[in-house]
Amino acid sequence: MNGVIFDFNGTLFLDNDKHIKAWNKIAMELRGTGITEEELHTKMNGVNNKYIIRYLNSGKEDDELEAKYSSLKEQYYRRFCKEDTKNFHLIEGAVQLFDQLKQKNIPFTIASASIKDNIDFFVENFQLGRWIDPETIVYDNGQYKDKEAMFIQAARNIHVPVDQICVIEDSLAGVNASIKAGIPDIRIIDSGHIASQVESFEQVRQICDTMKEIEL
């Protein structure tokens, strides 16, 4: 690998439960019922907030409503993260992997469907600036159609051709976006239990539980 792009939520930080709690609150307001973990994995992970809110709002497009509930969902999410002090840390092996990549002079960054407020929250609380230039991080700023576009921009940001990139992901949507972007090397952190759905993909080189297992 000549460059690495990390997804964040469910990959570097195991936070599916926080997203479920936050989206449950939003779903209850929008449609009167909560969400399931299956819904999280099949309809939400790796998808921009506005499209999730549109899905929860019966497919109706409403820019003002989508902006309002996107911001509210992330406020709930950050509150739940801070409250769970025991689990508010990077996944096992992440720091060691970051250090190894730095030692080998392999550039890396993050491409996340999170909004800027969340990225700033992660950079500050996990001290990501020790390893990653925050200016290279790609996040949902409203300019990207999907995760494929994010991966392409992230590769540009670290000056590595897409066909020399390794992506580390946890969601099926993220894996499919990686393949569409032309990324040949995908490693899975199986927090979303998608192994059986992706193990036959030739681009998927490893399926792991933690970053300790990633082979450089």
N, C-alpha and C positions, 0 to 999 in steps of 0.2 A: 504494500500500500504506500502511496505517495502523499496521501492526505486523508483525514478522517472527519466525517460529519456525524455528530451525535444528535439524535433526538433527545429531548429532555424529560418530559413527563412520562413516567412509567419505564424510563430507560436509565437516566442518571439519578432520578429521584422517584421513589416508589410512592405514588400519591393517588392511585386510582380511587381509594376510599374517600379522599377529600373531594375529588371531582364528582363522585357519585352523590355525596352529601350536598354539594353546591348545586349541581344540576337538578337534584331532587327538589330543592327549594324553588328553583326557577320553573321546573316542569309543573309543580303544584300550582304556581301562580298562572301559568300560561294555559294548562290543559286540565288541571284538577287531579292529575295522577302523577306519581313519581316515575323514576326510570329504573330499569333493571341493569345489572352488570353486563348482561349480554348486549343490551342496547348501547351501553357505553362503548363496548368493543367494536360493535358492527356499524354503528351510526355516528359515533362521536369522536373516538380517538383519532388524532391526526387530521381532524376536520376543523376549519375555521369556525369561530363562535357564531358568526352571523348565519351560517348554513345550518348549524345545530339548532339555533333559535327558530329559524324558519321551519325546520323539521318539526320542532315541538309546537309550532304555531300553525299546524295543519298545512304547511307548505306555502303559507301566505307571505309575500314579500312586503316588508315594512321597515325601511331604513331606520327610522326614528326608534321604533320598538326594539329592533335588533341591537342598536348602539346602547340603548338604555339597559337591556337585560344582559348584554355581554359584559358591560362594566360591573353590574351588580353581581353577576355570577362570580367574577374574579375577586371581588371584595369578599364574598363569602368564602371562597377557596383560600385566599391568603389568611383569613382569620382562622380557619380550621387547621391550616399548616402550623401556624404559630402556637395554637392551643395544644397540638400534639408534639410536645417537646421531645419525647422519647424517640420519635421516628423522623424528626426534622433534620435529616442529614443526607448526604450523597450515598448512593448505593455502594455496597461493599466492593472494594477494589478500584473504585473510580479514581481516587487520588493517586494511587500507585500507577494506574494506567496513564493518567495525565503526565505524571513524572517521567515515565518511560518514553512517551511520545516526545516530550521536550528534550530528553537526553538524546534521542535518535534524530532530532531535528525534523520530525514529521509534523507538518502544520495541521491544526485541527480547530474546529469551531462547532457551533450549535445551530441547528435549524429547527425551530419549534413553532407550533401553531399557537403558542401563548402570545398574549398582547404585551406591549412594552412595559406596562406597570409590573407585570409578573416577571419579565426578564430582569428588570432592575431589582426586583425583590430577590430573585435567585442570585444575581451577581453579588449583591451586598451580603446576603446571609450565608452564602456558601463560598464567598471570597473567590469567585471564579476568575477575577482579574489576575490572579497569581499565575494562571496558565493560558487564558484565552483573552485576546483583545476584544473587549465588548463591542467595538465597532464592527467586528466581523460577524457577529451573531445575527442571524436572520429570524425574524419573528413576524407575527401577523400585524402588519401596519396598514392593511387594506389594499396593498398594491399587488398581492400575489393571488392568482386564481386558485392555486392549490399547492400541495406540498411538493409536487414535482418542480414547480417554478422556484420554490424555496431552496430545494437542493441545488438546482442549477446556479442560483445566485450565491449560495454559500460556497460552492466550489470556486466561483469567480473570486469571492472575497479572500480565499486563502491561496489563490493563484495556482490551482491544481486542476488539470483537465478532468472533466466528469468521469471519463473512462479509466482514471487512475485513482478514483475515490473509493474509500470504504465507508459505508453508512452503518451506524449501529442504531437499531430501531426496536420497537416493541409491538407496533400495531400492524394489522393487515393493510390498512390504508397507506401507512408509511412504506411498507414493503412494496406495494404496487406502484406507489409514486416513485420510489427509487429505481425500479425496473424501467418505468416509462422514461425516466431521466437519463437512462443509459448507464447506470452505476453497476459495475460488475461484481462487487464484493459487499455482501450484506451480512451482518451479524445480528442475531436476535437475542435480546434479553426477554425471556418468556414470561414476563409479568402478566401479560394478557392471555396466556394459555393458547397461543396460536400455532404452536409447533406442528401439529398435525396438518394444518392448512398450508404451511410454507416449506415443509421439509423436502418436498420434491422439486422446489425451484432451484435451478442450477446456480443462480446468483447467491443463494443462501449458503454461506460457508460454515457457519457455526450457529448453534442454538444453545444459549447459556442461561443460567439463573442469576449470575452476578458478573461484574466486570473482571473479577479475578481470573475467569476462564478464557477471556479474550486472548487469542494468540496473535502477536504482531508479526 
